[in-house]
């Protein structure tokens, strides 16, 4: 996210892109991730995909993904950050405060705790 001067980690940058895409297009257009050897596919309805992966208990805990780099993401990781940012954005004023805190140099975990009043572990429940 250029507005954060590249201080945002992958979870926030691409999670926000996926959430915006869903809001604007009513679907996610990125459904084929080809930078990994297994070339996994995701269907165009990421909410449906998210439910399917959640039911199979195949989503990575958010605490495990918050510091990961994009090149290590697997399909459930893309769905996890999509879900997390979509949830955080349900309160737009808090979301903006979160982005500003991170832009100001605050660590993601500390900013989440300060703005939402919950730790990363509490947010993922």
ChimeraX commands (.cxc) that place a marker at each C-alpha (Angstrom):
marker #1 position 0.00,0.00,0.00 radius 0.5
marker #1 position 1.76,3.10,-1.19 radius 0.5
marker #1 position -0.15,5.27,1.30 radius 0.5
marker #1 position 1.66,3.44,4.10 radius 0.5
marker #1 position 5.03,4.02,2.45 radius 0.5
marker #1 position 5.41,0.24,2.19 radius 0.5
marker #1 position 5.23,-0.19,5.98 radius 0.5
marker #1 position 2.19,-2.46,5.80 radius 0.5
marker #1 position 2.85,-6.16,5.97 radius 0.5
marker #1 position 1.45,-8.56,3.43 radius 0.5
marker #1 position -1.62,-9.47,5.50 radius 0.5
marker #1 position -2.84,-5.87,5.46 radius 0.5
marker #1 position -1.82,-4.99,1.92 radius 0.5
marker #1 position -3.27,-7.93,0.08 radius 0.5
marker #1 position -6.06,-8.54,2.57 radius 0.5
marker #1 position -7.27,-5.00,1.91 radius 0.5
marker #1 position -6.95,-5.48,-1.85 radius 0.5
marker #1 position -9.00,-8.69,-1.68 radius 0.5
marker #1 position -11.65,-7.09,0.57 radius 0.5
marker #1 position -11.97,-4.07,-1.74 radius 0.5
marker #1 position -12.20,-6.27,-4.79 radius 0.5
marker #1 position -15.03,-8.22,-3.16 radius 0.5
marker #1 position -16.89,-5.01,-2.26 radius 0.5
marker #1 position -16.52,-3.45,-5.69 radius 0.5
marker #1 position -16.88,-6.48,-7.94 radius 0.5
marker #1 position -19.02,-8.71,-5.66 radius 0.5
marker #1 position -16.42,-11.42,-6.25 radius 0.5
marker #1 position -12.70,-11.98,-6.13 radius 0.5
marker #1 position -11.02,-12.09,-9.51 radius 0.5
marker #1 position -7.75,-13.50,-8.22 radius 0.5
marker #1 position -8.50,-17.18,-7.88 radius 0.5
marker #1 position -5.39,-18.82,-9.31 radius 0.5
marker #1 position -2.12,-18.43,-7.47 radius 0.5
marker #1 position 0.65,-19.62,-9.79 radius 0.5
marker #1 position 3.85,-18.69,-7.98 radius 0.5
marker #1 position 3.99,-21.95,-6.05 radius 0.5
marker #1 position 4.83,-25.35,-7.45 radius 0.5
marker #1 position 1.42,-26.82,-6.62 radius 0.5
marker #1 position -0.43,-23.99,-8.42 radius 0.5
marker #1 position -3.51,-24.06,-6.20 radius 0.5
marker #1 position -6.88,-22.85,-7.43 radius 0.5
marker #1 position -9.48,-20.86,-5.51 radius 0.5
marker #1 position -12.98,-20.38,-6.82 radius 0.5
marker #1 position -14.35,-16.92,-7.62 radius 0.5
marker #1 position -16.60,-16.82,-4.52 radius 0.5
marker #1 position -14.09,-16.39,-1.72 radius 0.5
marker #1 position -16.77,-16.32,0.97 radius 0.5
marker #1 position -17.80,-19.82,-0.14 radius 0.5
marker #1 position -14.14,-20.88,-0.30 radius 0.5
marker #1 position -13.54,-19.42,3.16 radius 0.5
marker #1 position -16.44,-21.40,4.63 radius 0.5
marker #1 position -15.23,-24.58,2.94 radius 0.5
marker #1 position -11.66,-24.22,4.25 radius 0.5
marker #1 position -12.94,-23.26,7.72 radius 0.5
marker #1 position -15.17,-26.34,7.88 radius 0.5
marker #1 position -12.16,-28.48,6.93 radius 0.5
marker #1 position -10.12,-26.68,9.62 radius 0.5
marker #1 position -7.54,-25.71,6.99 radius 0.5
marker #1 position -7.19,-22.00,7.74 radius 0.5
marker #1 position -3.94,-20.92,9.33 radius 0.5
marker #1 position -4.32,-19.06,12.65 radius 0.5
marker #1 position -3.98,-15.33,12.09 radius 0.5
marker #1 position -1.22,-15.13,14.68 radius 0.5
marker #1 position 0.84,-17.46,12.47 radius 0.5
marker #1 position 0.25,-15.49,9.29 radius 0.5
marker #1 position 0.65,-11.88,10.42 radius 0.5
marker #1 position 4.43,-11.88,9.87 radius 0.5
marker #1 position 4.62,-14.17,6.82 radius 0.5
marker #1 position 5.75,-13.01,3.41 radius 0.5
marker #1 position 3.54,-13.38,0.36 radius 0.5
marker #1 position 5.82,-15.91,-1.33 radius 0.5
marker #1 position 5.10,-18.38,1.50 radius 0.5
marker #1 position 1.30,-18.04,1.32 radius 0.5
marker #1 position -0.85,-21.03,0.51 radius 0.5
marker #1 position -4.51,-20.76,-0.61 radius 0.5
marker #1 position -5.92,-20.79,2.94 radius 0.5
marker #1 position -3.58,-17.93,3.85 radius 0.5
marker #1 position -5.05,-15.71,1.14 radius 0.5
marker #1 position -8.51,-16.52,2.46 radius 0.5
marker #1 position -7.43,-15.83,6.04 radius 0.5
marker #1 position -6.13,-12.32,5.33 radius 0.5
marker #1 position -9.19,-11.61,3.19 radius 0.5
marker #1 position -11.43,-12.62,6.10 radius 0.5
marker #1 position -9.42,-10.74,8.71 radius 0.5
marker #1 position -9.30,-7.43,6.83 radius 0.5
marker #1 position -12.96,-7.78,5.85 radius 0.5
marker #1 position -13.80,-8.19,9.53 radius 0.5
marker #1 position -11.60,-5.30,10.67 radius 0.5
marker #1 position -13.12,-3.04,8.04 radius 0.5
marker #1 position -16.63,-3.57,9.43 radius 0.5
marker #1 position -15.66,-0.65,11.68 radius 0.5
marker #1 position -14.18,1.81,9.14 radius 0.5
marker #1 position -13.16,4.46,11.69 radius 0.5
marker #1 position -11.16,1.92,13.68 radius 0.5
marker #1 position -9.67,0.53,10.49 radius 0.5
marker #1 position -8.44,3.99,9.49 radius 0.5
marker #1 position -6.95,4.45,12.98 radius 0.5
marker #1 position -5.21,1.06,12.59 radius 0.5
marker #1 position -3.70,2.07,9.24 radius 0.5
marker #1 position -2.55,5.41,10.65 radius 0.5
marker #1 position -0.97,3.70,13.67 radius 0.5
marker #1 position 0.96,1.34,11.40 radius 0.5
marker #1 position 1.93,4.21,9.12 radius 0.5
marker #1 position 3.20,6.02,12.22 radius 0.5
marker #1 position 5.55,3.09,12.88 radius 0.5
marker #1 position 3.58,1.07,15.41 radius 0.5
marker #1 position 3.94,-2.70,15.24 radius 0.5
marker #1 position 0.90,-4.47,13.71 radius 0.5
marker #1 position 0.12,-6.45,16.85 radius 0.5
marker #1 position 0.41,-3.41,19.11 radius 0.5
marker #1 position -1.72,-1.32,16.74 radius 0.5
marker #1 position -4.42,-4.00,16.62 radius 0.5
marker #1 position -4.45,-4.21,20.42 radius 0.5
marker #1 position -4.59,-0.43,20.82 radius 0.5
marker #1 position -7.25,0.24,18.19 radius 0.5
marker #1 position -9.52,-2.79,18.58 radius 0.5
marker #1 position -8.78,-3.54,22.23 radius 0.5
marker #1 position -8.05,-7.17,21.42 radius 0.5
marker #1 position -4.88,-9.16,20.88 radius 0.5
marker #1 position -4.30,-10.97,17.60 radius 0.5
marker #1 position -5.18,-14.24,19.33 radius 0.5
marker #1 position -8.46,-12.76,20.58 radius 0.5
marker #1 position -9.30,-11.35,17.15 radius 0.5
marker #1 position -8.95,-14.69,15.42 radius 0.5
marker #1 position -11.54,-16.42,17.61 radius 0.5
marker link #1:1,2 radius 0.2
marker link #1:2,3 radius 0.2
marker link #1:3,4 radius 0.2
marker link #1:4,5 radius 0.2
marker link #1:5,6 radius 0.2
marker link #1:6,7 radius 0.2
marker link #1:7,8 radius 0.2
marker link #1:8,9 radius 0.2
marker link #1:9,10 radius 0.2
marker link #1:10,11 radius 0.2
marker link #1:11,12 radius 0.2
marker link #1:12,13 radius 0.2
marker link #1:13,14 radius 0.2
marker link #1:14,15 radius 0.2
marker link #1:15,16 radius 0.2
marker link #1:16,17 radius 0.2
marker link #1:17,18 radius 0.2
marker link #1:18,19 radius 0.2
marker link #1:19,20 radius 0.2
marker link #1:20,21 radius 0.2
marker link #1:21,22 radius 0.2
marker link #1:22,23 radius 0.2
marker link #1:23,24 radius 0.2
marker link #1:24,25 radius 0.2
marker link #1:25,26 radius 0.2
marker link #1:26,27 radius 0.2
marker link #1:27,28 radius 0.2
marker link #1:28,29 radius 0.2
marker link #1:29,30 radius 0.2
marker link #1:30,31 radius 0.2
marker link #1:31,32 radius 0.2
marker link #1:32,33 radius 0.2
marker link #1:33,34 radius 0.2
marker link #1:34,35 radius 0.2
marker link #1:35,36 radius 0.2
marker link #1:36,37 radius 0.2
marker link #1:37,38 radius 0.2
marker link #1:38,39 radius 0.2
marker link #1:39,40 radius 0.2
marker link #1:40,41 radius 0.2
marker link #1:41,42 radius 0.2
marker link #1:42,43 radius 0.2
marker link #1:43,44 radius 0.2
marker link #1:44,45 radius 0.2
marker link #1:45,46 radius 0.2
marker link #1:46,47 radius 0.2
marker link #1:47,48 radius 0.2
marker link #1:48,49 radius 0.2
marker link #1:49,50 radius 0.2
marker link #1:50,51 radius 0.2
marker link #1:51,52 radius 0.2
marker link #1:52,53 radius 0.2
marker link #1:53,54 radius 0.2
marker link #1:54,55 radius 0.2
marker link #1:55,56 radius 0.2
marker link #1:56,57 radius 0.2
marker link #1:57,58 radius 0.2
marker link #1:58,59 radius 0.2
marker link #1:59,60 radius 0.2
marker link #1:60,61 radius 0.2
marker link #1:61,62 radius 0.2
marker link #1:62,63 radius 0.2
marker link #1:63,64 radius 0.2
marker link #1:64,65 radius 0.2
marker link #1:65,66 radius 0.2
marker link #1:66,67 radius 0.2
marker link #1:67,68 radius 0.2
marker link #1:68,69 radius 0.2
marker link #1:69,70 radius 0.2
marker link #1:70,71 radius 0.2
marker link #1:71,72 radius 0.2
marker link #1:72,73 radius 0.2
marker link #1:73,74 radius 0.2
marker link #1:74,75 radius 0.2
marker link #1:75,76 radius 0.2
marker link #1:76,77 radius 0.2
marker link #1:77,78 radius 0.2
marker link #1:78,79 radius 0.2
marker link #1:79,80 radius 0.2
marker link #1:80,81 radius 0.2
marker link #1:81,82 radius 0.2
marker link #1:82,83 radius 0.2
marker link #1:83,84 radius 0.2
marker link #1:84,85 radius 0.2
marker link #1:85,86 radius 0.2
marker link #1:86,87 radius 0.2
marker link #1:87,88 radius 0.2
marker link #1:88,89 radius 0.2
marker link #1:89,90 radius 0.2
marker link #1:90,91 radius 0.2
marker link #1:91,92 radius 0.2
marker link #1:92,93 radius 0.2
marker link #1:93,94 radius 0.2
marker link #1:94,95 radius 0.2
marker link #1:95,96 radius 0.2
marker link #1:96,97 radius 0.2
marker link #1:97,98 radius 0.2
marker link #1:98,99 radius 0.2
marker link #1:99,100 radius 0.2
marker link #1:100,101 radius 0.2
marker link #1:101,102 radius 0.2
marker link #1:102,103 radius 0.2
marker link #1:103,104 radius 0.2
marker link #1:104,105 radius 0.2
marker link #1:105,106 radius 0.2
marker link #1:106,107 radius 0.2
marker link #1:107,108 radius 0.2
marker link #1:108,109 radius 0.2
marker link #1:109,110 radius 0.2
marker link #1:110,111 radius 0.2
marker link #1:111,112 radius 0.2
marker link #1:112,113 radius 0.2
marker link #1:113,114 radius 0.2
marker link #1:114,115 radius 0.2
marker link #1:115,116 radius 0.2
marker link #1:116,117 radius 0.2
marker link #1:117,118 radius 0.2
marker link #1:118,119 radius 0.2
marker link #1:119,120 radius 0.2
marker link #1:120,121 radius 0.2
marker link #1:121,122 radius 0.2
marker link #1:122,123 radius 0.2
marker link #1:123,124 radius 0.2
marker link #1:124,125 radius 0.2
view
